[in-house]
Amino acid sequence: MKRSRRCLTAAAVLAVVVTSCGDDPRDDARHSLVKQLEAGGLAEPIAECVVDEFFKGKTDQELKGFFDRPKLTPEEAAEFAALGDKCR
């Protein structure tokens, strides 16, 4: 379980601002984060679940703040760990 949390956290830290070339920057950011979590070792359904749950209820401004930071806040790290466990 610790390894999956490290992978999840490491992958989330790699999140960068997405240059939007689609219709919806939020969808582009979601897709990018899913792919990053998959690259970090999560199966696609788990990565999709984690990102869907993370995005749920967050404003565009809150998500922009997340993508603008170079690393996770302690609260975000805890949230990603909990979502990783919930989505398994």
Secondary structure by P-SEA (a helix, b strand, c coil): caaaaaaaaaaaaaccccccccccaaaaaaaaaaaaaaaacccaaaaaaaaaaaaccccaaaaaaaaacccccaaaaaaaaaaaaaac
